[in-house]
Amino acid sequence: MKGPLILGILLVAIGAAFVGYDHYTYTTREQILQIGPLTATAEKKHTVALPPALGWLLVGGGACLIAFALIRKH
């Protein structure tokens, strides 16, 4: 019965990360001009929003799995 307990702990940890970080940003490089051997690139930042409700659902689901695993153990 360690499977549901470990999965519950992972869900709580991932859910807490979603609640703590409401967005993340990453950078990409795009080639905007190429003339012969010369190239020009531009860095572009992208922001992805993470919904807090999803984090709370993961925390709640993980807590339920932990409770289920502990109840079934006894």
Secondary structure, DSSP 8 states (H G I E B T S, - for coil): -HHHHHHHHHHHHHHHHHHH-SEEEEEEEEEEEEETTEEEEEEEEEEEE--HHHHHHHHHHHHHHHHHHHHHH-
